[in-house]
Amino acid sequence: MTRLSRQLSTFGLTMIAIGSCIGSGIFLTPSMIADHLMSSTGIMLIWLLGGIVALCGALTFAELGVRFPKSGGVYVFLKECYGDLVAFLYGWTILTVVTSGAIAALSIAFARYIDFIYPLGDRGILLVAISGIIVVTVINIRGVKQAETFSNIFTVTKLLGILAIAVCGLIWTVHHIEIGPVLGSTEYGPLAAYSGAMVGIVWSYGGWHHASYLAGEVKTPAKSVPAAMIMGAIVVTLMYLVANYAYLKLLGVEGMAASTAVASDAISQVVVWGALAIAILIAIST
């Protein structure tokens, strides 16, 4: 059996954890969450709650990662806890449905945002989506260091993009944020409102556990895997909070709820080319 090369650093693994979390969710789901809650206080609290849940998950996976420092992540944990059958079923589902389906969906989303920047047409969108999958696959096949470099560049770009949105929110105030009830005037009851909003929260925070899949390729897995997942969850939570703070200052709760592209609409309030910049950022994030 071929042994995996342990070349990944703690920083590189942390960037992978952060990059796996930050996708299109933070740029698209805030409008749905605002529509459910209609409260600036509720919006900030539920994003904080999502971060706490992600951190609890990261702490749990950190303990498992220390006990079983092998590549495979959830597959390894299930195998050690419940046996081969459960692990096999999980691995088979991930291979044939979950991950493959997610990659296909994200590649189409990537191509559609490229189409916004430069019109491609239906056939062009399909070709760009397929090409994107091939390029990322080739990068990962070439080696761990190449994949780490690729991940670092794109993750730093995402973080800088979100920080740019936050800076716009700090500099310009279009709407004042009011501290009030955790649930505003909405058609949903409290349980339905927060349950529905949590769907977007869970989608946006998903991915921090991906660092556990690479334990067999990290120089010091017992230290690096827990650190990467915990730091990843903390950094993503902070980024999401500052992004939503900026959305609230630039659009207000009603503006967020009415928007179909909250990040683009928010930046367009203060920057002429904001929609184009956000389209590029979302394309990178997918």
C-alpha positions in Angstrom: 0.0 0.0 0.0 1.4 3.4 -1.0 2.1 5.7 1.9 0.9 9.3 1.6 3.5 12.0 1.6 3.2 14.2 4.7 3.9 17.7 3.3 0.9 19.8 4.4 1.7 22.5 7.0 -0.7 23.7 9.8 -1.2 27.0 7.9 -2.0 25.2 4.7 -4.5 22.9 6.4 -6.1 25.9 8.1 -6.5 27.6 4.7 -8.2 24.5 3.4 -10.6 24.4 6.3 -11.4 28.1 5.8 -11.6 27.8 2.1 -13.9 24.8 2.3 -16.3 26.8 4.5 -16.4 30.1 2.6 -18.3 29.5 -0.6 -21.2 31.2 -2.2 -23.3 31.0 1.0 -22.2 34.2 2.7 -22.9 36.1 -0.5 -26.3 34.7 -1.2 -28.1 33.3 1.9 -28.1 36.4 4.1 -31.2 37.7 2.1 -33.1 34.5 3.0 -32.1 34.7 6.6 -33.1 38.4 6.8 -36.5 37.6 5.2 -37.1 35.0 7.9 -36.1 37.1 10.9 -36.6 40.8 9.8 -34.4 41.8 12.8 -30.8 43.1 12.8 -30.3 41.7 16.3 -31.7 38.3 15.3 -29.6 38.2 12.1 -26.3 38.8 14.0 -27.3 36.4 16.8 -28.1 33.5 14.4 -24.8 33.9 12.6 -23.0 33.9 15.9 -25.0 30.8 16.9 -24.0 29.1 13.7 -20.4 29.9 14.5 -20.7 28.4 18.0 -22.2 25.3 16.6 -19.4 25.0 14.0 -16.8 25.5 16.7 -18.4 22.8 18.9 -18.3 20.5 15.8 -14.6 21.5 15.3 -13.8 20.7 18.9 -15.5 17.3 18.6 -13.6 16.5 15.3 -10.4 17.7 16.9 -10.7 15.1 19.6 -11.4 12.4 17.0 -8.6 13.7 14.8 -6.1 13.3 17.7 -7.3 9.8 18.4 -7.3 8.7 14.7 -4.7 10.8 12.8 -5.3 9.1 9.5 -6.6 10.4 6.1 -10.3 9.8 5.5 -12.0 12.1 8.1 -15.6 11.0 8.8 -15.0 7.7 7.0 -12.2 6.8 9.5 -14.2 8.0 12.5 -17.3 5.9 11.5 -15.1 2.8 10.8 -13.5 3.0 14.2 -16.8 3.6 16.0 -19.3 1.5 14.0 -17.4 -0.8 11.8 -16.7 -1.4 8.1 -20.3 -1.5 6.8 -21.3 1.9 8.1 -18.0 3.5 6.9 -18.4 1.8 3.5 -21.9 3.1 3.0 -20.9 6.6 4.0 -17.9 6.5 1.7 -19.9 5.2 -1.2 -22.6 7.8 -0.7 -20.0 10.6 -0.5 -18.3 9.3 -3.7 -21.4 8.7 -5.8 -23.9 11.3 -4.5 -22.8 14.0 -2.0 -19.4 15.2 -3.1 -19.8 14.4 -6.8 -23.2 16.2 -6.8 -21.8 19.2 -4.9 -18.9 19.5 -7.3 -21.2 19.4 -10.3 -23.5 22.1 -8.8 -20.6 24.3 -7.7 -19.0 24.1 -11.1 -22.2 25.2 -12.8 -22.5 28.0 -10.3 -18.9 29.0 -11.0 -19.6 29.0 -14.8 -22.8 31.1 -14.4 -20.9 33.8 -12.5 -18.2 33.8 -15.2 -21.1 34.2 -17.7 -22.2 37.3 -15.7 -18.7 38.7 -16.2 -18.3 37.6 -19.8 -21.3 36.1 -21.7 -20.8 32.5 -22.6 -24.1 31.1 -23.7 -25.5 27.7 -22.5 -22.8 25.6 -24.3 -20.1 27.9 -23.0 -21.4 27.6 -19.4 -21.2 23.8 -19.7 -17.7 23.8 -21.1 -16.4 26.2 -18.5 -18.0 24.1 -15.7 -16.4 20.9 -17.1 -13.0 22.7 -17.6 -13.1 24.0 -14.0 -13.5 20.4 -12.6 -10.7 19.2 -14.8 -8.3 22.0 -13.8 -8.9 21.5 -10.1 -8.6 17.7 -10.5 -5.2 18.1 -12.3 -3.9 20.4 -9.6 -4.8 17.9 -6.8 -3.3 15.0 -8.8 0.0 16.9 -9.3 0.7 16.8 -5.6 0.0 18.1 -2.1 2.2 21.2 -2.3 0.6 22.4 -5.5 -2.9 21.9 -4.1 -1.8 23.7 -0.9 -0.5 26.7 -2.9 -3.7 26.8 -5.0 -5.9 26.6 -1.8 -3.8 29.3 0.0 -4.1 31.8 -2.9 -7.9 31.4 -3.4 -8.6 31.4 0.4 -6.7 34.6 1.0 -8.5 36.1 -2.0 -11.9 35.2 -0.4 -10.8 36.6 3.0 -9.6 39.9 1.4 -12.9 40.1 -0.5 -15.0 39.7 2.7 -12.8 42.2 4.5 -13.3 44.7 1.6 -17.0 44.3 2.1 -16.6 44.9 5.8 -14.5 48.0 5.2 -17.2 49.4 3.0 -19.7 48.9 5.8 -17.4 50.6 8.3 -16.8 53.6 6.1 -20.2 54.2 4.7 -23.5 54.1 6.6 -26.6 54.0 4.5 -28.8 52.4 7.2 -28.3 52.6 11.0 -28.4 49.3 12.8 -30.9 49.2 15.6 -30.7 46.9 18.6 -34.2 45.5 19.1 -36.3 42.3 19.3 -34.6 39.1 18.0 -37.6 38.5 15.7 -39.2 41.3 13.6 -42.4 41.7 11.7 -42.4 38.5 9.6 -45.0 36.0 8.3 -43.2 33.2 10.1 -43.7 32.1 13.7 -40.6 32.1 16.0 -39.9 28.3 15.5 -40.4 28.4 11.7 -38.4 31.7 11.4 -35.3 30.4 13.2 -35.5 26.9 11.8 -35.8 28.2 8.2 -32.9 30.7 8.8 -30.7 27.9 10.2 -30.9 26.1 6.8 -28.9 28.9 5.3 -26.6 29.1 8.3 -25.8 25.4 8.2 -25.1 25.6 4.4 -22.8 28.6 4.8 -20.8 27.1 7.7 -20.4 23.7 6.1 -16.9 22.5 5.2 -14.7 23.2 8.3 -14.4 19.4 8.8 -12.7 18.9 5.4 -9.3 19.3 7.2 -9.8 16.0 8.8 -9.8 14.2 5.5 -6.1 15.1 5.0 -4.7 13.9 8.3 -2.5 11.4 6.5 -0.8 14.2 4.4 0.0 16.6 7.3 3.4 16.8 8.8 2.1 16.7 12.4 -1.5 15.5 12.3 -2.1 15.2 16.0 -1.4 19.0 16.4 -2.3 20.4 12.9 -5.7 18.8 12.3 -7.3 20.1 15.6 -5.7 23.5 15.2 -6.8 23.8 11.6 -10.4 23.0 12.3 -10.7 25.2 15.4 -9.0 28.1 13.8 -11.0 27.7 10.7 -14.3 27.8 12.5 -13.2 30.9 14.5 -12.0 32.8 11.5 -15.0 31.9 9.4 -17.3 33.0 12.2 -15.6 36.4 12.5 -15.7 36.9 8.7 -19.4 36.1 8.5 -20.2 38.4 11.3 -18.4 41.4 9.8 -19.9 40.7 6.4 -23.4 40.7 7.8 -22.7 43.8 9.8 -21.7 45.5 6.5 -24.8 44.2 4.7 -27.0 45.7 7.5 -25.3 49.1 7.3 -25.4 49.2 3.5 -28.9 47.7 2.8 -30.7 47.5 6.1 -32.9 44.5 7.1 -35.6 45.3 4.6 -33.1 45.8 1.8 -31.4 42.5 2.6 -34.7 40.6 2.7 -35.7 42.0 -0.7 -32.4 41.4 -2.4 -31.7 38.4 -4.6 -27.9 39.1 -4.6 -27.2 40.7 -1.2 -23.5 41.1 -1.5 -23.7 42.7 -5.0 -26.5 45.0 -4.0 -24.7 46.0 -0.8 -21.4 46.9 -2.5 -23.3 48.6 -5.4 -24.6 51.1 -2.9 -21.1 52.7 -2.6 -19.0 51.3 -5.4 -20.0 51.6 -9.1 -18.3 48.4 -10.2 -19.4 46.5 -7.0 -21.6 44.0 -8.8 -18.8 42.9 -11.1 -16.3 42.6 -8.2 -18.8 40.4 -6.2 -19.4 38.2 -9.2 -15.7 37.6 -9.5 -15.4 36.9 -5.8 -18.3 34.4 -5.8 -16.9 32.7 -8.9 -13.6 32.2 -6.9 -15.5 31.1 -3.8 -17.4 28.4 -5.6 
